[in-house]
Amino acid sequence: MAGRGPGAGGDPALRRLRRALRFTGTFVGVCVQDLGGTRAVADFDWFELRDLAP
């Protein structure tokens, strides 16, 4: 299964793990932390994911 990125190959153990975890595809998340300790908040009104492939 070349061309699908790292870890996308035909490793039987990996396929069994995906089935066991019911993995359905790519996951995207956002994490924001107040490292300065100012108790600031981060509110997001929207999120847009764009394909960067040419």
PQR file of N, CA, C, O and H, with PARSE charges and radii, in Angstrom:
ATOM      1  N   MET A   1       0.838  -1.194   0.000 -0.4000 1.5000
ATOM      2  CA  MET A   1       0.000   0.000   0.000 -0.0000 2.0000
ATOM      3  C   MET A   1       0.872   1.241   0.000  0.5500 1.7000
ATOM      4  O   MET A   1       0.757   2.089   0.885 -0.5500 1.4000
ATOM      5  N   ALA A   2       1.704   1.343  -0.950 -0.4000 1.5000
ATOM      6  CA  ALA A   2       2.618   2.479  -1.040 -0.0000 2.0000
ATOM      7  C   ALA A   2       1.863   3.761  -1.346  0.5500 1.7000
ATOM      8  O   ALA A   2       0.798   3.742  -1.963 -0.5500 1.4000
ATOM      9  H   ALA A   2       1.797   0.654  -1.669  0.4000 1.0000
ATOM     10  N   GLY A   3       2.431   4.871  -0.907 -0.4000 1.5000
ATOM     11  CA  GLY A   3       1.851   6.171  -1.231 -0.0000 2.0000
ATOM     12  C   GLY A   3       0.769   6.635  -0.281  0.5500 1.7000
ATOM     13  O   GLY A   3       0.146   7.672  -0.512 -0.5500 1.4000
ATOM     14  H   GLY A   3       3.297   4.887  -0.406  0.4000 1.0000
ATOM     15  N   ARG A   4       0.534   5.885   0.784 -0.4000 1.5000
ATOM     16  CA  ARG A   4      -0.521   6.288   1.716 -0.0000 2.0000
ATOM     17  C   ARG A   4       0.033   6.804   3.022  0.5500 1.7000
ATOM     18  O   ARG A   4      -0.716   6.998   3.979 -0.5500 1.4000
ATOM     19  H   ARG A   4       1.039   5.043   0.971  0.4000 1.0000
ATOM     20  N   GLY A   5       1.326   7.028   3.080 -0.4000 1.5000
ATOM     21  CA  GLY A   5       1.928   7.598   4.277 -0.0000 2.0000
ATOM     22  C   GLY A   5       2.479   6.533   5.200  0.5500 1.7000
ATOM     23  O   GLY A   5       2.209   5.345   5.024 -0.5500 1.4000
ATOM     24  H   GLY A   5       1.935   6.870   2.303  0.4000 1.0000
ATOM     25  N   PRO A   6       3.254   6.961   6.188 -0.5600 1.5000
ATOM     26  CA  PRO A   6       3.844   6.015   7.124  0.2800 2.0000
ATOM     27  C   PRO A   6       2.781   5.291   7.938  0.5500 1.7000
ATOM     28  O   PRO A   6       1.778   5.886   8.330 -0.5500 1.4000
ATOM     29  N   GLY A   7       2.999   4.037   8.182 -0.4000 1.5000
ATOM     30  CA  GLY A   7       2.059   3.270   8.994 -0.0000 2.0000
ATOM     31  C   GLY A   7       0.838   2.785   8.252  0.5500 1.7000
ATOM     32  O   GLY A   7      -0.016   2.131   8.850 -0.5500 1.4000
ATOM     33  H   GLY A   7       3.814   3.554   7.864  0.4000 1.0000
ATOM     34  N   ALA A   8       0.721   3.081   6.963 -0.4000 1.5000
ATOM     35  CA  ALA A   8      -0.465   2.689   6.212 -0.0000 2.0000
ATOM     36  C   ALA A   8      -0.274   1.352   5.524  0.5500 1.7000
ATOM     37  O   ALA A   8      -1.158   0.901   4.796 -0.5500 1.4000
ATOM     38  H   ALA A   8       1.415   3.612   6.477  0.4000 1.0000
ATOM     39  N   GLY A   9       0.863   0.712   5.742 -0.4000 1.5000
ATOM     40  CA  GLY A   9       1.182  -0.530   5.062 -0.0000 2.0000
ATOM     41  C   GLY A   9       0.302  -1.685   5.487  0.5500 1.7000
ATOM     42  O   GLY A   9      -0.693  -1.513   6.191 -0.5500 1.4000
ATOM     43  H   GLY A   9       1.581   1.079   6.333  0.4000 1.0000
ATOM     44  N   GLY A  10       0.690  -2.854   5.047 -0.4000 1.5000
ATOM     45  CA  GLY A  10      -0.122  -4.032   5.273 -0.0000 2.0000
ATOM     46  C   GLY A  10       0.292  -4.844   6.472  0.5500 1.7000
ATOM     47  O   GLY A  10       0.107  -6.061   6.458 -0.5500 1.4000
ATOM     48  H   GLY A  10       1.498  -2.994   4.475  0.4000 1.0000
ATOM     49  N   ASP A  11       0.842  -4.246   7.511 -0.4000 1.5000
ATOM     50  CA  ASP A  11       1.243  -4.979   8.707 -0.0000 2.0000
ATOM     51  C   ASP A  11       0.002  -5.584   9.364  0.5500 1.7000
ATOM     52  O   ASP A  11      -0.883  -4.848   9.800 -0.5500 1.4000
ATOM     53  H   ASP A  11       0.992  -3.257   7.523  0.4000 1.0000
ATOM     54  N   PRO A  12      -0.074  -6.919   9.441 -0.5600 1.5000
ATOM     55  CA  PRO A  12      -1.268  -7.559  10.012  0.2800 2.0000
ATOM     56  C   PRO A  12      -1.539  -7.144  11.458  0.5500 1.7000
ATOM     57  O   PRO A  12      -2.697  -6.988  11.844 -0.5500 1.4000
ATOM     58  N   ALA A  13      -0.484  -6.963  12.265 -0.4000 1.5000
ATOM     59  CA  ALA A  13      -0.685  -6.555  13.658 -0.0000 2.0000
ATOM     60  C   ALA A  13      -1.310  -5.163  13.732  0.5500 1.7000
ATOM     61  O   ALA A  13      -2.172  -4.907  14.573 -0.5500 1.4000
ATOM     62  H   ALA A  13       0.456  -7.090  11.951  0.4000 1.0000
ATOM     63  N   LEU A  14      -0.873  -4.269  12.851 -0.4000 1.5000
ATOM     64  CA  LEU A  14      -1.425  -2.918  12.824 -0.0000 2.0000
ATOM     65  C   LEU A  14      -2.885  -2.935  12.401  0.5500 1.7000
ATOM     66  O   LEU A  14      -3.704  -2.203  12.955 -0.5500 1.4000
ATOM     67  H   LEU A  14      -0.173  -4.476  12.167  0.4000 1.0000
ATOM     68  N   ARG A  15      -3.210  -3.764  11.427 -0.4000 1.5000
ATOM     69  CA  ARG A  15      -4.614  -3.877  10.990 -0.0000 2.0000
ATOM     70  C   ARG A  15      -5.496  -4.408  12.121  0.5500 1.7000
ATOM     71  O   ARG A  15      -6.610  -3.922  12.317 -0.5500 1.4000
ATOM     72  H   ARG A  15      -2.545  -4.359  10.976  0.4000 1.0000
ATOM     73  N   ARG A  16      -5.004  -5.404  12.868 -0.4000 1.5000
ATOM     74  CA  ARG A  16      -5.778  -5.947  13.999 -0.0000 2.0000
ATOM     75  C   ARG A  16      -5.979  -4.879  15.076  0.5500 1.7000
ATOM     76  O   ARG A  16      -7.061  -4.766  15.653 -0.5500 1.4000
ATOM     77  H   ARG A  16      -4.099  -5.799  12.710  0.4000 1.0000
ATOM     78  N   LEU A  17      -4.933  -4.103  15.340 -0.4000 1.5000
ATOM     79  CA  LEU A  17      -5.046  -3.048  16.340 -0.0000 2.0000
ATOM     80  C   LEU A  17      -6.072  -2.005  15.921  0.5500 1.7000
ATOM     81  O   LEU A  17      -6.882  -1.567  16.738 -0.5500 1.4000
ATOM     82  H   LEU A  17      -4.054  -4.195  14.871  0.4000 1.0000
ATOM     83  N   ARG A  18      -6.043  -1.606  14.656 -0.4000 1.5000
ATOM     84  CA  ARG A  18      -7.027  -0.624  14.176 -0.0000 2.0000
ATOM     85  C   ARG A  18      -8.445  -1.142  14.341  0.5500 1.7000
ATOM     86  O   ARG A  18      -9.338  -0.403  14.757 -0.5500 1.4000
ATOM     87  H   ARG A  18      -5.385  -1.962  13.993  0.4000 1.0000
ATOM     88  N   ARG A  19      -8.655  -2.424  14.014 -0.4000 1.5000
ATOM     89  CA  ARG A  19      -9.996  -2.999  14.166 -0.0000 2.0000
ATOM     90  C   ARG A  19     -10.397  -3.034  15.636  0.5500 1.7000
ATOM     91  O   ARG A  19     -11.539  -2.724  15.973 -0.5500 1.4000
ATOM     92  H   ARG A  19      -7.929  -3.024  13.677  0.4000 1.0000
ATOM     93  N   ALA A  20      -9.475  -3.406  16.506 -0.4000 1.5000
ATOM     94  CA  ALA A  20      -9.773  -3.503  17.933 -0.0000 2.0000
ATOM     95  C   ALA A  20     -10.120  -2.136  18.524  0.5500 1.7000
ATOM     96  O   ALA A  20     -10.985  -2.039  19.395 -0.5500 1.4000
ATOM     97  H   ALA A  20      -8.547  -3.658  16.232  0.4000 1.0000
ATOM     98  N   LEU A  21      -9.455  -1.089  18.059 -0.4000 1.5000
ATOM     99  CA  LEU A  21      -9.697   0.255  18.572 -0.0000 2.0000
ATOM    100  C   LEU A  21     -10.808   0.975  17.825  0.5500 1.7000
ATOM    101  O   LEU A  21     -11.204   2.080  18.198 -0.5500 1.4000
ATOM    102  H   LEU A  21      -8.752  -1.168  17.351  0.4000 1.0000
ATOM    103  N   ARG A  22     -11.312   0.340  16.764 -0.4000 1.5000
ATOM    104  CA  ARG A  22     -12.360   0.925  15.908 -0.0000 2.0000
ATOM    105  C   ARG A  22     -11.924   2.270  15.342  0.5500 1.7000
ATOM    106  O   ARG A  22     -12.698   3.225  15.293 -0.5500 1.4000
ATOM    107  H   ARG A  22     -10.991  -0.557  16.461  0.4000 1.0000
ATOM    108  N   PHE A  23     -10.666   2.319  14.918 -0.4000 1.5000
ATOM    109  CA  PHE A  23     -10.100   3.533  14.321 -0.0000 2.0000
ATOM    110  C   PHE A  23     -10.747   3.766  12.974  0.5500 1.7000
ATOM    111  O   PHE A  23     -10.754   2.870  12.129 -0.5500 1.4000
ATOM    112  H   PHE A  23     -10.037   1.543  14.958  0.4000 1.0000
ATOM    113  N   THR A  24     -11.291   4.954  12.758 -0.4000 1.5000
ATOM    114  CA  THR A  24     -12.013   5.233  11.520 -0.0000 2.0000
ATOM    115  C   THR A  24     -11.293   6.177  10.577  0.5500 1.7000
ATOM    116  O   THR A  24     -11.761   6.381   9.457 -0.5500 1.4000
ATOM    117  H   THR A  24     -11.285   5.681  13.444  0.4000 1.0000
ATOM    118  N   GLY A  25     -10.175   6.762  10.984 -0.4000 1.5000
ATOM    119  CA  GLY A  25      -9.463   7.657  10.087 -0.0000 2.0000
ATOM    120  C   GLY A  25      -8.693   8.724  10.829  0.5500 1.7000
ATOM    121  O   GLY A  25      -8.433   8.607  12.027 -0.5500 1.4000
ATOM    122  H   GLY A  25      -9.796   6.596  11.894  0.4000 1.0000
ATOM    123  N   THR A  26      -8.336   9.752  10.112 -0.4000 1.5000
ATOM    124  CA  THR A  26      -7.531  10.828  10.654 -0.0000 2.0000
ATOM    125  C   THR A  26      -8.302  11.612  11.705  0.5500 1.7000
ATOM    126  O   THR A  26      -9.509  11.823  11.588 -0.5500 1.4000
ATOM    127  H   THR A  26      -8.548   9.847   9.139  0.4000 1.0000
ATOM    128  N   PHE A  27      -7.581  12.036  12.732 -0.4000 1.5000
ATOM    129  CA  PHE A  27      -8.171  12.810  13.814 -0.0000 2.0000
ATOM    130  C   PHE A  27      -7.391  14.104  13.966  0.5500 1.7000
ATOM    131  O   PHE A  27      -6.160  14.085  13.967 -0.5500 1.4000
ATOM    132  H   PHE A  27      -6.601  11.864  12.828  0.4000 1.0000
ATOM    133  N   VAL A  28      -8.082  15.220  14.094 -0.4000 1.5000
ATOM    134  CA  VAL A  28      -7.441  16.525  14.263 -0.0000 2.0000
ATOM    135  C   VAL A  28      -7.963  17.146  15.552  0.5500 1.7000
ATOM    136  O   VAL A  28      -9.163  17.120  15.826 -0.5500 1.4000
ATOM    137  H   VAL A  28      -9.082  15.235  14.094  0.4000 1.0000
ATOM    138  N   GLY A  29      -7.053  17.701  16.334 -0.4000 1.5000
ATOM    139  CA  GLY A  29      -7.459  18.356  17.568 -0.0000 2.0000
ATOM    140  C   GLY A  29      -6.690  19.644  17.771  0.5500 1.7000
ATOM    141  O   GLY A  29      -5.660  19.870  17.136 -0.5500 1.4000
ATOM    142  H   GLY A  29      -6.079  17.722  16.112  0.4000 1.0000
ATOM    143  N   VAL A  30      -7.190  20.487  18.654 -0.4000 1.5000
ATOM    144  CA  VAL A  30      -6.535  21.751  18.985 -0.0000 2.0000
ATOM    145  C   VAL A  30      -6.318  21.775  20.495  0.5500 1.7000
ATOM    146  O   VAL A  30      -7.237  21.505  21.268 -0.5500 1.4000
ATOM    147  H   VAL A  30      -8.027  20.304  19.170  0.4000 1.0000
ATOM    148  N   CYS A  31      -5.106  22.098  20.900 -0.4000 1.5000
ATOM    149  CA  CYS A  31      -4.787  22.200  22.320 -0.0000 2.0000
ATOM    150  C   CYS A  31      -4.163  23.569  22.577  0.5500 1.7000
ATOM    151  O   CYS A  31      -3.222  23.968  21.892 -0.5500 1.4000
ATOM    152  H   CYS A  31      -4.360  22.318  20.272  0.4000 1.0000
ATOM    153  N   VAL A  32      -4.687  24.274  23.552 -0.4000 1.5000
ATOM    154  CA  VAL A  32      -4.171  25.597  23.906 -0.0000 2.0000
ATOM    155  C   VAL A  32      -3.922  25.610  25.405  0.5500 1.7000
ATOM    156  O   VAL A  32      -4.769  25.183  26.190 -0.5500 1.4000
ATOM    157  H   VAL A  32      -5.452  23.949  24.109  0.4000 1.0000
ATOM    158  N   GLN A  33      -2.745  26.105  25.798 -0.4000 1.5000
ATOM    159  CA  GLN A  33      -2.399  26.151  27.209 -0.0000 2.0000
ATOM    160  C   GLN A  33      -1.912  27.547  27.588  0.5500 1.7000
ATOM    161  O   GLN A  33      -1.228  28.214  26.810 -0.5500 1.4000
ATOM    162  H   GLN A  33      -2.057  26.452  25.161  0.4000 1.0000
ATOM    163  N   ASP A  34      -2.269  27.969  28.775 -0.4000 1.5000
ATOM    164  CA  ASP A  34      -1.829  29.252  29.319 -0.0000 2.0000
ATOM    165  C   ASP A  34      -0.516  29.028  30.072  0.5500 1.7000
ATOM    166  O   ASP A  34      -0.520  28.825  31.287 -0.5500 1.4000
ATOM    167  H   ASP A  34      -2.824  27.427  29.407  0.4000 1.0000
ATOM    168  N   LEU A  35       0.592  29.066  29.357 -0.4000 1.5000
ATOM    169  CA  LEU A  35       1.890  28.790  29.969 -0.0000 2.0000
ATOM    170  C   LEU A  35       2.381  29.939  30.845  0.5500 1.7000
ATOM    171  O   LEU A  35       3.281  29.753  31.665 -0.5500 1.4000
ATOM    172  H   LEU A  35       0.596  29.231  28.371  0.4000 1.0000
ATOM    173  N   GLY A  36       1.803  31.111  30.678 -0.4000 1.5000
ATOM    174  CA  GLY A  36       2.214  32.253  31.482 -0.0000 2.0000
ATOM    175  C   GLY A  36       1.494  32.345  32.811  0.5500 1.7000
ATOM    176  O   GLY A  36       1.839  33.187  33.641 -0.5500 1.4000
ATOM    177  H   GLY A  36       1.072  31.261  30.012  0.4000 1.0000
ATOM    178  N   GLY A  37       0.492  31.490  33.033 -0.4000 1.5000
ATOM    179  CA  GLY A  37      -0.243  31.508  34.288 -0.0000 2.0000
ATOM    180  C   GLY A  37      -1.136  32.713  34.462  0.5500 1.7000
ATOM    181  O   GLY A  37      -1.471  33.073  35.591 -0.5500 1.4000
ATOM    182  H   GLY A  37       0.211  30.807  32.359  0.4000 1.0000
ATOM    183  N   THR A  38      -1.533  33.352  33.363 -0.4000 1.5000
ATOM    184  CA  THR A  38      -2.370  34.557  33.440 -0.0000 2.0000
ATOM    185  C   THR A  38      -3.856  34.241  33.469  0.5500 1.7000
ATOM    186  O   THR A  38      -4.686  35.150  33.497 -0.5500 1.4000
ATOM    187  H   THR A  38      -1.260  33.060  32.446  0.4000 1.0000
ATOM    188  N   ARG A  39      -4.201  32.942  33.462 -0.4000 1.5000
ATOM    189  CA  ARG A  39      -5.598  32.491  33.459 -0.0000 2.0000
ATOM    190  C   ARG A  39      -6.345  32.961  32.220  0.5500 1.7000
ATOM    191  O   ARG A  39      -7.559  33.163  32.256 -0.5500 1.4000
ATOM    192  H   ARG A  39      -3.527  32.203  33.439  0.4000 1.0000
ATOM    193  N   ALA A  40      -5.615  33.135  31.125 -0.4000 1.5000
ATOM    194  CA  ALA A  40      -6.231  33.530  29.854 -0.0000 2.0000
ATOM    195  C   ALA A  40      -7.031  32.358  29.291  0.5500 1.7000
ATOM    196  O   ALA A  40      -6.729  31.195  29.560 -0.5500 1.4000
ATOM    197  H   ALA A  40      -4.628  32.971  31.095  0.4000 1.0000
ATOM    198  N   VAL A  41      -8.038  32.682  28.520 -0.4000 1.5000
ATOM    199  CA  VAL A  41      -8.865  31.653  27.882 -0.0000 2.0000
ATOM    200  C   VAL A  41      -8.664  31.702  26.372  0.5500 1.7000
ATOM    201  O   VAL A  41      -8.223  32.710  25.819 -0.5500 1.4000
ATOM    202  H   VAL A  41      -8.283  33.626  28.301  0.4000 1.0000
ATOM    203  N   ALA A  42      -8.987  30.619  25.732 -0.4000 1.5000
ATOM    204  CA  ALA A  42      -8.912  30.546  24.267 -0.0000 2.0000
ATOM    205  C   ALA A  42     -10.273  30.096  23.759  0.5500 1.7000
ATOM    206  O   ALA A  42     -10.686  28.960  23.992 -0.5500 1.4000
ATOM    207  H   ALA A  42      -9.345  29.800  26.180  0.4000 1.0000
ATOM    208  N   ASP A  43     -10.955  30.976  23.075 -0.4000 1.5000
ATOM    209  CA  ASP A  43     -12.259  30.664  22.490 -0.0000 2.0000
ATOM    210  C   ASP A  43     -12.114  30.602  20.977  0.5500 1.7000
ATOM    211  O   ASP A  43     -11.484  31.467  20.368 -0.5500 1.4000
ATOM    212  H   ASP A  43     -10.619  31.898  22.885  0.4000 1.0000
ATOM    213  N   PHE A  44     -12.695  29.586  20.385 -0.4000 1.5000
ATOM    214  CA  PHE A  44     -12.639  29.423  18.937 -0.0000 2.0000
ATOM    215  C   PHE A  44     -14.050  29.478  18.380  0.5500 1.7000
ATOM    216  O   PHE A  44     -14.917  28.705  18.788 -0.5500 1.4000
ATOM    217  H   PHE A  44     -13.206  28.883  20.881  0.4000 1.0000
ATOM    218  N   ASP A  45     -14.278  30.390  17.450 -0.4000 1.5000
ATOM    219  CA  ASP A  45     -15.577  30.482  16.797 -0.0000 2.0000
ATOM    220  C   ASP A  45     -15.697  29.505  15.635  0.5500 1.7000
ATOM    221  O   ASP A  45     -16.790  29.040  15.312 -0.5500 1.4000
ATOM    222  H   ASP A  45     -13.573  31.018  17.119  0.4000 1.0000
ATOM    223  N   TRP A  46     -14.567  29.201  15.014 -0.4000 1.5000
ATOM    224  CA  TRP A  46     -14.578  28.261  13.894 -0.0000 2.0000
ATOM    225  C   TRP A  46     -13.190  27.688  13.684  0.5500 1.7000
ATOM    226  O   TRP A  46     -12.194  28.231  14.160 -0.5500 1.4000
ATOM    227  H   TRP A  46     -13.680  29.579  15.277  0.4000 1.0000
ATOM    228  N   PHE A  47     -13.148  26.592  12.968 -0.4000 1.5000
ATOM    229  CA  PHE A  47     -11.897  25.917  12.635 -0.0000 2.0000
ATOM    230  C   PHE A  47     -12.004  25.445  11.196  0.5500 1.7000
ATOM    231  O   PHE A  47     -12.998  24.834  10.805 -0.5500 1.4000
ATOM    232  H   PHE A  47     -13.958  26.151  12.581  0.4000 1.0000
ATOM    233  N   GLU A  48     -10.986  25.729  10.422 -0.4000 1.5000
ATOM    234  CA  GLU A  48     -10.993  25.322   9.009 -0.0000 2.0000
ATOM    235  C   GLU A  48      -9.731  24.519   8.720  0.5500 1.7000
ATOM    236  O   GLU A  48      -8.620  24.977   8.987 -0.5500 1.4000
ATOM    237  H   GLU A  48     -10.178  26.225  10.740  0.4000 1.0000
ATOM    238  N   LEU A  49      -9.908  23.335   8.181 -0.4000 1.5000
ATOM    239  CA  LEU A  49      -8.811  22.469   7.818 -0.0000 2.0000
ATOM    240  C   LEU A  49      -8.676  22.487   6.299  0.5500 1.7000
ATOM    241  O   LEU A  49      -9.610  22.131   5.580 -0.5500 1.4000
ATOM    242  H   LEU A  49     -10.810  22.963   7.964  0.4000 1.0000
ATOM    243  N   ARG A  50      -7.523  22.898   5.825 -0.4000 1.5000
ATOM    244  CA  ARG A  50      -7.314  22.982   4.379 -0.0000 2.0000
ATOM    245  C   ARG A  50      -6.300  21.937   3.928  0.5500 1.7000
ATOM    246  O   ARG A  50      -5.323  21.665   4.625 -0.5500 1.4000
ATOM    247  H   ARG A  50      -6.765  23.187   6.409  0.4000 1.0000
ATOM    248  N   ASP A  51      -6.538  21.366   2.778 -0.4000 1.5000
ATOM    249  CA  ASP A  51      -5.628  20.402   2.186 -0.0000 2.0000
ATOM    250  C   ASP A  51      -4.426  21.150   1.606  0.5500 1.7000
ATOM    251  O   ASP A  51      -4.590  22.027   0.759 -0.5500 1.4000
ATOM    252  H   ASP A  51      -7.332  21.587   2.212  0.4000 1.0000
ATOM    253  N   LEU A  52      -3.228  20.805   2.059 -0.4000 1.5000
ATOM    254  CA  LEU A  52      -2.030  21.494   1.594 -0.0000 2.0000
ATOM    255  C   LEU A  52      -1.393  20.797   0.403  0.5500 1.7000
ATOM    256  O   LEU A  52      -0.400  21.287  -0.134 -0.5500 1.4000
ATOM    257  H   LEU A  52      -3.095  20.092   2.748  0.4000 1.0000
ATOM    258  N   ALA A  53      -1.937  19.677  -0.015 -0.4000 1.5000
ATOM    259  CA  ALA A  53      -1.376  18.957  -1.154 -0.0000 2.0000
ATOM    260  C   ALA A  53      -1.587  19.765  -2.440  0.5500 1.7000
ATOM    261  O   ALA A  53      -2.635  20.378  -2.644 -0.5500 1.4000
ATOM    262  H   ALA A  53      -2.744  19.279   0.421  0.4000 1.0000
ATOM    263  N   PRO A  54      -0.566  19.750  -3.295 -0.5600 1.5000
ATOM    264  CA  PRO A  54      -0.696  20.507  -4.555  0.2800 2.0000
ATOM    265  C   PRO A  54      -1.716  19.921  -5.501  0.5500 1.7000
ATOM    266  O   PRO A  54      -1.925  20.454  -6.591 -0.5500 1.4000
TER
END
